[in-house]
Amino acid sequence: MSIPRFKLVTSNDIDRFEERLNAYLEQLDRDEMVVDVKFATAPGALGVEFSALVQTQKTESWS
């Protein structure tokens, strides 16, 4: 069984946040699947902080 991996993606600019999240998802291996995504916003000194915690896990290879 593989160990779950977590990635925290954040930004205070919504466009930059989406770019970072998409870039992370695009670089995942073919046999790695997204298990869960937690999304949150919070007020910050520079405006709204957007955050996503992405959980992934490798699956068995599709030979």
PDB file of N, CA, C and O in Angstrom:
ATOM      1  N   MET A   1       0.853  -1.182   0.000  1.00  0.00           N
ATOM      2  CA  MET A   1       0.000   0.000   0.000  1.00  0.00           C
ATOM      3  C   MET A   1       0.891   1.235   0.000  1.00  0.00           C
ATOM      4  O   MET A   1       1.881   1.291   0.729  1.00  0.00           O
ATOM      5  N   SER A   2       0.538   2.226  -0.819  1.00  0.00           N
ATOM      6  CA  SER A   2       1.348   3.431  -0.895  1.00  0.00           C
ATOM      7  C   SER A   2       0.945   4.438   0.188  1.00  0.00           C
ATOM      8  O   SER A   2      -0.170   4.418   0.709  1.00  0.00           O
ATOM      9  N   ILE A   3       1.874   5.295   0.492  1.00  0.00           N
ATOM     10  CA  ILE A   3       1.673   6.317   1.512  1.00  0.00           C
ATOM     11  C   ILE A   3       1.016   7.534   0.864  1.00  0.00           C
ATOM     12  O   ILE A   3       1.439   7.955  -0.212  1.00  0.00           O
ATOM     13  N   PRO A   4      -0.012   8.110   1.499  1.00  0.00           N
ATOM     14  CA  PRO A   4      -0.640   9.306   0.941  1.00  0.00           C
ATOM     15  C   PRO A   4       0.351  10.473   0.929  1.00  0.00           C
ATOM     16  O   PRO A   4       1.205  10.586   1.808  1.00  0.00           O
ATOM     17  N   ARG A   5       0.223  11.337  -0.080  1.00  0.00           N
ATOM     18  CA  ARG A   5       1.043  12.543  -0.161  1.00  0.00           C
ATOM     19  C   ARG A   5       0.118  13.751  -0.066  1.00  0.00           C
ATOM     20  O   ARG A   5      -1.036  13.705  -0.492  1.00  0.00           O
ATOM     21  N   PHE A   6       0.649  14.831   0.503  1.00  0.00           N
ATOM     22  CA  PHE A   6      -0.118  16.058   0.654  1.00  0.00           C
ATOM     23  C   PHE A   6       0.648  17.224   0.046  1.00  0.00           C
ATOM     24  O   PHE A   6       1.875  17.284   0.124  1.00  0.00           O
ATOM     25  N   LYS A   7      -0.089  18.150  -0.560  1.00  0.00           N
ATOM     26  CA  LYS A   7       0.500  19.356  -1.129  1.00  0.00           C
ATOM     27  C   LYS A   7      -0.391  20.530  -0.757  1.00  0.00           C
ATOM     28  O   LYS A   7      -1.598  20.508  -0.998  1.00  0.00           O
ATOM     29  N   LEU A   8       0.219  21.564  -0.162  1.00  0.00           N
ATOM     30  CA  LEU A   8      -0.503  22.778   0.180  1.00  0.00           C
ATOM     31  C   LEU A   8      -0.205  23.831  -0.878  1.00  0.00           C
ATOM     32  O   LEU A   8       0.952  24.176  -1.116  1.00  0.00           O
ATOM     33  N   VAL A   9      -1.254  24.334  -1.505  1.00  0.00           N
ATOM     34  CA  VAL A   9      -1.131  25.360  -2.531  1.00  0.00           C
ATOM     35  C   VAL A   9      -1.813  26.614  -1.991  1.00  0.00           C
ATOM     36  O   VAL A   9      -2.964  26.559  -1.558  1.00  0.00           O
ATOM     37  N   THR A  10      -1.094  27.761  -2.018  1.00  0.00           N
ATOM     38  CA  THR A  10      -1.663  29.003  -1.499  1.00  0.00           C
ATOM     39  C   THR A  10      -1.302  30.183  -2.388  1.00  0.00           C
ATOM     40  O   THR A  10      -0.323  30.152  -3.134  1.00  0.00           O
ATOM     41  N   SER A  11      -2.113  31.214  -2.289  1.00  0.00           N
ATOM     42  CA  SER A  11      -1.822  32.488  -2.938  1.00  0.00           C
ATOM     43  C   SER A  11      -2.862  33.501  -2.485  1.00  0.00           C
ATOM     44  O   SER A  11      -3.968  33.136  -2.085  1.00  0.00           O
ATOM     45  N   ASN A  12      -2.498  34.771  -2.552  1.00  0.00           N
ATOM     46  CA  ASN A  12      -3.480  35.811  -2.247  1.00  0.00           C
ATOM     47  C   ASN A  12      -4.036  36.430  -3.529  1.00  0.00           C
ATOM     48  O   ASN A  12      -4.751  37.431  -3.479  1.00  0.00           O
ATOM     49  N   ASP A  13      -3.708  35.837  -4.670  1.00  0.00           N
ATOM     50  CA  ASP A  13      -4.248  36.241  -5.963  1.00  0.00           C
ATOM     51  C   ASP A  13      -4.935  35.019  -6.577  1.00  0.00           C
ATOM     52  O   ASP A  13      -4.303  33.981  -6.768  1.00  0.00           O
ATOM     53  N   ILE A  14      -6.224  35.143  -6.885  1.00  0.00           N
ATOM     54  CA  ILE A  14      -7.000  33.992  -7.340  1.00  0.00           C
ATOM     55  C   ILE A  14      -6.450  33.394  -8.637  1.00  0.00           C
ATOM     56  O   ILE A  14      -6.432  32.173  -8.797  1.00  0.00           O
ATOM     57  N   ASP A  15      -6.008  34.239  -9.552  1.00  0.00           N
ATOM     58  CA  ASP A  15      -5.456  33.714 -10.809  1.00  0.00           C
ATOM     59  C   ASP A  15      -4.168  32.946 -10.561  1.00  0.00           C
ATOM     60  O   ASP A  15      -3.963  31.872 -11.128  1.00  0.00           O
ATOM     61  N   ARG A  16      -3.306  33.486  -9.724  1.00  0.00           N
ATOM     62  CA  ARG A  16      -2.039  32.804  -9.394  1.00  0.00           C
ATOM     63  C   ARG A  16      -2.317  31.505  -8.645  1.00  0.00           C
ATOM     64  O   ARG A  16      -1.635  30.503  -8.862  1.00  0.00           O
ATOM     65  N   PHE A  17      -3.322  31.516  -7.760  1.00  0.00           N
ATOM     66  CA  PHE A  17      -3.712  30.311  -7.026  1.00  0.00           C
ATOM     67  C   PHE A  17      -4.136  29.213  -8.002  1.00  0.00           C
ATOM     68  O   PHE A  17      -3.706  28.067  -7.880  1.00  0.00           O
ATOM     69  N   GLU A  18      -4.978  29.569  -8.965  1.00  0.00           N
ATOM     70  CA  GLU A  18      -5.433  28.592  -9.954  1.00  0.00           C
ATOM     71  C   GLU A  18      -4.265  28.067 -10.788  1.00  0.00           C
ATOM     72  O   GLU A  18      -4.196  26.872 -11.074  1.00  0.00           O
ATOM     73  N   GLU A  19      -3.351  28.950 -11.176  1.00  0.00           N
ATOM     74  CA  GLU A  19      -2.176  28.518 -11.933  1.00  0.00           C
ATOM     75  C   GLU A  19      -1.348  27.513 -11.144  1.00  0.00           C
ATOM     76  O   GLU A  19      -0.933  26.486 -11.682  1.00  0.00           O
ATOM     77  N   ARG A  20      -1.108  27.807  -9.874  1.00  0.00           N
ATOM     78  CA  ARG A  20      -0.311  26.903  -9.030  1.00  0.00           C
ATOM     79  C   ARG A  20      -1.003  25.570  -8.830  1.00  0.00           C
ATOM     80  O   ARG A  20      -0.359  24.522  -8.885  1.00  0.00           O
ATOM     81  N   LEU A  21      -2.303  25.596  -8.598  1.00  0.00           N
ATOM     82  CA  LEU A  21      -3.056  24.357  -8.391  1.00  0.00           C
ATOM     83  C   LEU A  21      -3.061  23.519  -9.671  1.00  0.00           C
ATOM     84  O   LEU A  21      -2.834  22.310  -9.623  1.00  0.00           O
ATOM     85  N   ASN A  22      -3.318  24.152 -10.802  1.00  0.00           N
ATOM     86  CA  ASN A  22      -3.308  23.433 -12.083  1.00  0.00           C
ATOM     87  C   ASN A  22      -1.930  22.868 -12.400  1.00  0.00           C
ATOM     88  O   ASN A  22      -1.817  21.739 -12.878  1.00  0.00           O
ATOM     89  N   ALA A  23      -0.888  23.642 -12.139  1.00  0.00           N
ATOM     90  CA  ALA A  23       0.474  23.171 -12.404  1.00  0.00           C
ATOM     91  C   ALA A  23       0.781  21.935 -11.568  1.00  0.00           C
ATOM     92  O   ALA A  23       1.389  20.986 -12.063  1.00  0.00           O
ATOM     93  N   TYR A  24       0.368  21.940 -10.316  1.00  0.00           N
ATOM     94  CA  TYR A  24       0.603  20.769  -9.466  1.00  0.00           C
ATOM     95  C   TYR A  24      -0.153  19.550  -9.991  1.00  0.00           C
ATOM     96  O   TYR A  24       0.410  18.460 -10.086  1.00  0.00           O
ATOM     97  N   LEU A  25      -1.411  19.734 -10.325  1.00  0.00           N
ATOM     98  CA  LEU A  25      -2.217  18.602 -10.796  1.00  0.00           C
ATOM     99  C   LEU A  25      -1.704  18.056 -12.124  1.00  0.00           C
ATOM    100  O   LEU A  25      -1.745  16.846 -12.351  1.00  0.00           O
ATOM    101  N   GLU A  26      -1.226  18.926 -12.997  1.00  0.00           N
ATOM    102  CA  GLU A  26      -0.714  18.483 -14.292  1.00  0.00           C
ATOM    103  C   GLU A  26       0.580  17.677 -14.173  1.00  0.00           C
ATOM    104  O   GLU A  26       0.861  16.841 -15.031  1.00  0.00           O
ATOM    105  N   GLN A  27       1.361  17.912 -13.136  1.00  0.00           N
ATOM    106  CA  GLN A  27       2.633  17.203 -12.996  1.00  0.00           C
ATOM    107  C   GLN A  27       2.498  15.852 -12.295  1.00  0.00           C
ATOM    108  O   GLN A  27       3.485  15.127 -12.171  1.00  0.00           O
ATOM    109  N   LEU A  28       1.306  15.506 -11.840  1.00  0.00           N
ATOM    110  CA  LEU A  28       1.116  14.213 -11.184  1.00  0.00           C
ATOM    111  C   LEU A  28       1.375  13.078 -12.166  1.00  0.00           C
ATOM    112  O   LEU A  28       1.078  13.186 -13.356  1.00  0.00           O
ATOM    113  N   ASP A  29       1.930  11.992 -11.648  1.00  0.00           N
ATOM    114  CA  ASP A  29       2.122  10.798 -12.464  1.00  0.00           C
ATOM    115  C   ASP A  29       0.775  10.233 -12.882  1.00  0.00           C
ATOM    116  O   ASP A  29      -0.244  10.473 -12.236  1.00  0.00           O
ATOM    117  N   ARG A  30       0.788   9.484 -13.967  1.00  0.00           N
ATOM    118  CA  ARG A  30      -0.436   8.879 -14.491  1.00  0.00           C
ATOM    119  C   ARG A  30      -1.094   7.933 -13.486  1.00  0.00           C
ATOM    120  O   ARG A  30      -2.317   7.796 -13.470  1.00  0.00           O
ATOM    121  N   ASP A  31      -0.292   7.289 -12.657  1.00  0.00           N
ATOM    122  CA  ASP A  31      -0.845   6.346 -11.687  1.00  0.00           C
ATOM    123  C   ASP A  31      -1.053   6.969 -10.303  1.00  0.00           C
ATOM    124  O   ASP A  31      -1.206   6.252  -9.314  1.00  0.00           O
ATOM    125  N   GLU A  32      -1.057   8.291 -10.234  1.00  0.00           N
ATOM    126  CA  GLU A  32      -1.322   8.976  -8.970  1.00  0.00           C
ATOM    127  C   GLU A  32      -2.678   9.654  -9.067  1.00  0.00           C
ATOM    128  O   GLU A  32      -2.943  10.397 -10.013  1.00  0.00           O
ATOM    129  N   MET A  33      -3.540   9.395  -8.086  1.00  0.00           N
ATOM    130  CA  MET A  33      -4.883   9.961  -8.143  1.00  0.00           C
ATOM    131  C   MET A  33      -5.135  10.905  -6.979  1.00  0.00           C
ATOM    132  O   MET A  33      -4.562  10.756  -5.900  1.00  0.00           O
ATOM    133  N   VAL A  34      -5.993  11.868  -7.218  1.00  0.00           N
ATOM    134  CA  VAL A  34      -6.389  12.815  -6.173  1.00  0.00           C
ATOM    135  C   VAL A  34      -7.431  12.125  -5.307  1.00  0.00           C
ATOM    136  O   VAL A  34      -8.456  11.656  -5.802  1.00  0.00           O
ATOM    137  N   VAL A  35      -7.157  12.068  -4.008  1.00  0.00           N
ATOM    138  CA  VAL A  35      -8.066  11.431  -3.061  1.00  0.00           C
ATOM    139  C   VAL A  35      -9.016  12.458  -2.465  1.00  0.00           C
ATOM    140  O   VAL A  35     -10.203  12.182  -2.289  1.00  0.00           O
ATOM    141  N   ASP A  36      -8.493  13.654  -2.153  1.00  0.00           N
ATOM    142  CA  ASP A  36      -9.297  14.668  -1.487  1.00  0.00           C
ATOM    143  C   ASP A  36      -8.678  16.040  -1.703  1.00  0.00           C
ATOM    144  O   ASP A  36      -7.464  16.167  -1.862  1.00  0.00           O
ATOM    145  N   VAL A  37      -9.521  17.064  -1.708  1.00  0.00           N
ATOM    146  CA  VAL A  37      -9.067  18.453  -1.760  1.00  0.00           C
ATOM    147  C   VAL A  37      -9.848  19.233  -0.715  1.00  0.00           C
ATOM    148  O   VAL A  37     -11.078  19.193  -0.688  1.00  0.00           O
ATOM    149  N   LYS A  38      -9.131  19.938   0.141  1.00  0.00           N
ATOM    150  CA  LYS A  38      -9.757  20.823   1.124  1.00  0.00           C
ATOM    151  C   LYS A  38      -9.434  22.243   0.690  1.00  0.00           C
ATOM    152  O   LYS A  38      -8.274  22.565   0.435  1.00  0.00           O
ATOM    153  N   PHE A  39     -10.444  23.091   0.605  1.00  0.00           N
ATOM    154  CA  PHE A  39     -10.269  24.463   0.151  1.00  0.00           C
ATOM    155  C   PHE A  39     -10.689  25.412   1.257  1.00  0.00           C
ATOM    156  O   PHE A  39     -11.669  25.168   1.960  1.00  0.00           O
ATOM    157  N   ALA A  40      -9.935  26.506   1.408  1.00  0.00           N
ATOM    158  CA  ALA A  40     -10.275  27.506   2.423  1.00  0.00           C
ATOM    159  C   ALA A  40      -9.829  28.885   1.968  1.00  0.00           C
ATOM    160  O   ALA A  40      -8.912  29.031   1.160  1.00  0.00           O
ATOM    161  N   THR A  41     -10.498  29.882   2.505  1.00  0.00           N
ATOM    162  CA  THR A  41     -10.076  31.266   2.318  1.00  0.00           C
ATOM    163  C   THR A  41      -9.932  31.892   3.697  1.00  0.00           C
ATOM    164  O   THR A  41     -10.595  31.485   4.651  1.00  0.00           O
ATOM    165  N   ALA A  42      -9.055  32.890   3.788  1.00  0.00           N
ATOM    166  CA  ALA A  42      -8.850  33.584   5.047  1.00  0.00           C
ATOM    167  C   ALA A  42      -8.433  35.020   4.756  1.00  0.00           C
ATOM    168  O   ALA A  42      -7.711  35.271   3.791  1.00  0.00           O
ATOM    169  N   PRO A  43      -8.878  35.963   5.580  1.00  0.00           N
ATOM    170  CA  PRO A  43      -8.436  37.338   5.375  1.00  0.00           C
ATOM    171  C   PRO A  43      -6.963  37.468   5.745  1.00  0.00           C
ATOM    172  O   PRO A  43      -6.494  36.842   6.696  1.00  0.00           O
ATOM    173  N   GLY A  44      -6.242  38.284   4.988  1.00  0.00           N
ATOM    174  CA  GLY A  44      -4.832  38.504   5.269  1.00  0.00           C
ATOM    175  C   GLY A  44      -4.471  39.958   5.039  1.00  0.00           C
ATOM    176  O   GLY A  44      -5.311  40.759   4.629  1.00  0.00           O
ATOM    177  N   ALA A  45      -3.229  40.292   5.304  1.00  0.00           N
ATOM    178  CA  ALA A  45      -2.768  41.671   5.151  1.00  0.00           C
ATOM    179  C   ALA A  45      -2.843  42.138   3.699  1.00  0.00           C
ATOM    180  O   ALA A  45      -3.039  43.326   3.442  1.00  0.00           O
ATOM    181  N   LEU A  46      -2.691  41.222   2.757  1.00  0.00           N
ATOM    182  CA  LEU A  46      -2.702  41.569   1.334  1.00  0.00           C
ATOM    183  C   LEU A  46      -4.024  41.226   0.660  1.00  0.00           C
ATOM    184  O   LEU A  46      -4.094  41.207  -0.569  1.00  0.00           O
ATOM    185  N   GLY A  47      -5.056  40.959   1.418  1.00  0.00           N
ATOM    186  CA  GLY A  47      -6.359  40.578   0.870  1.00  0.00           C
ATOM    187  C   GLY A  47      -6.712  39.167   1.287  1.00  0.00           C
ATOM    188  O   GLY A  47      -6.294  38.704   2.349  1.00  0.00           O
ATOM    189  N   VAL A  48      -7.474  38.487   0.464  1.00  0.00           N
ATOM    190  CA  VAL A  48      -7.915  37.128   0.768  1.00  0.00           C
ATOM    191  C   VAL A  48      -6.807  36.138   0.419  1.00  0.00           C
ATOM    192  O   VAL A  48      -6.209  36.219  -0.654  1.00  0.00           O
ATOM    193  N   GLU A  49      -6.538  35.210   1.328  1.00  0.00           N
ATOM    194  CA  GLU A  49      -5.578  34.125   1.086  1.00  0.00           C
ATOM    195  C   GLU A  49      -6.374  32.886   0.697  1.00  0.00           C
ATOM    196  O   GLU A  49      -7.235  32.429   1.448  1.00  0.00           O
ATOM    197  N   PHE A  50      -6.079  32.346  -0.486  1.00  0.00           N
ATOM    198  CA  PHE A  50      -6.729  31.137  -0.974  1.00  0.00           C
ATOM    199  C   PHE A  50      -5.804  29.961  -0.710  1.00  0.00           C
ATOM    200  O   PHE A  50      -4.607  30.042  -0.985  1.00  0.00           O
ATOM    201  N   SER A  51      -6.346  28.865  -0.179  1.00  0.00           N
ATOM    202  CA  SER A  51      -5.532  27.691   0.143  1.00  0.00           C
ATOM    203  C   SER A  51      -6.259  26.416  -0.254  1.00  0.00           C
ATOM    204  O   SER A  51      -7.479  26.308  -0.129  1.00  0.00           O
ATOM    205  N   ALA A  52      -5.480  25.457  -0.734  1.00  0.00           N
ATOM    206  CA  ALA A  52      -6.018  24.131  -1.033  1.00  0.00           C
ATOM    207  C   ALA A  52      -5.013  23.102  -0.535  1.00  0.00           C
ATOM    208  O   ALA A  52      -3.820  23.201  -0.820  1.00  0.00           O
ATOM    209  N   LEU A  53      -5.492  22.128   0.198  1.00  0.00           N
ATOM    210  CA  LEU A  53      -4.684  21.001   0.632  1.00  0.00           C
ATOM    211  C   LEU A  53      -5.122  19.809  -0.216  1.00  0.00           C
ATOM    212  O   LEU A  53      -6.255  19.339  -0.117  1.00  0.00           O
ATOM    213  N   VAL A  54      -4.201  19.335  -1.050  1.00  0.00           N
ATOM    214  CA  VAL A  54      -4.503  18.254  -1.987  1.00  0.00           C
ATOM    215  C   VAL A  54      -3.861  16.971  -1.491  1.00  0.00           C
ATOM    216  O   VAL A  54      -2.658  16.930  -1.232  1.00  0.00           O
ATOM    217  N   GLN A  55      -4.664  15.925  -1.358  1.00  0.00           N
ATOM    218  CA  GLN A  55      -4.161  14.604  -0.960  1.00  0.00           C
ATOM    219  C   GLN A  55      -4.169  13.702  -2.175  1.00  0.00           C
ATOM    220  O   GLN A  55      -5.188  13.560  -2.851  1.00  0.00           O
ATOM    221  N   THR A  56      -3.017  13.087  -2.450  1.00  0.00           N
ATOM    222  CA  THR A  56      -2.906  12.151  -3.563  1.00  0.00           C
ATOM    223  C   THR A  56      -2.364  10.816  -3.067  1.00  0.00           C
ATOM    224  O   THR A  56      -1.800  10.720  -1.977  1.00  0.00           O
ATOM    225  N   GLN A  57      -2.547   9.802  -3.884  1.00  0.00           N
ATOM    226  CA  GLN A  57      -2.024   8.482  -3.550  1.00  0.00           C
ATOM    227  C   GLN A  57      -1.766   7.721  -4.843  1.00  0.00           C
ATOM    228  O   GLN A  57      -2.557   7.782  -5.784  1.00  0.00           O
ATOM    229  N   LYS A  58      -0.655   7.011  -4.875  1.00  0.00           N
ATOM    230  CA  LYS A  58      -0.329   6.191  -6.056  1.00  0.00           C
ATOM    231  C   LYS A  58      -1.225   4.965  -6.079  1.00  0.00           C
ATOM    232  O   LYS A  58      -1.550   4.386  -5.042  1.00  0.00           O
ATOM    233  N   THR A  59      -1.610   4.588  -7.278  1.00  0.00           N
ATOM    234  CA  THR A  59      -2.412   3.375  -7.467  1.00  0.00           C
ATOM    235  C   THR A  59      -1.520   2.308  -8.109  1.00  0.00           C
ATOM    236  O   THR A  59      -0.369   2.569  -8.462  1.00  0.00           O
ATOM    237  N   GLU A  60      -2.052   1.155  -8.247  1.00  0.00           N
ATOM    238  CA  GLU A  60      -1.317   0.093  -8.932  1.00  0.00           C
ATOM    239  C   GLU A  60      -1.148   0.495 -10.393  1.00  0.00           C
ATOM    240  O   GLU A  60      -2.031   1.126 -10.973  1.00  0.00           O
ATOM    241  N   SER A  61      -0.042   0.138 -10.970  1.00  0.00           N
ATOM    242  CA  SER A  61       0.241   0.469 -12.352  1.00  0.00           C
ATOM    243  C   SER A  61      -0.762  -0.184 -13.287  1.00  0.00           C
ATOM    244  O   SER A  61      -1.214  -1.301 -13.037  1.00  0.00           O
ATOM    245  N   TRP A  62      -1.115   0.513 -14.370  1.00  0.00           N
ATOM    246  CA  TRP A  62      -2.078   0.021 -15.348  1.00  0.00           C
ATOM    247  C   TRP A  62      -1.384  -0.721 -16.464  1.00  0.00           C
ATOM    248  O   TRP A  62      -1.666  -0.408 -17.620  1.00  0.00           O
ATOM    249  N   SER A  63      -0.566  -1.609 -16.244  1.00  0.00           N
ATOM    250  CA  SER A  63       0.235  -2.330 -17.254  1.00  0.00           C
ATOM    251  C   SER A  63      -0.449  -2.534 -18.557  1.00  0.00           C
ATOM    252  O   SER A  63       0.127  -3.124 -19.471  1.00  0.00           O
TER     253      SER A  63
END
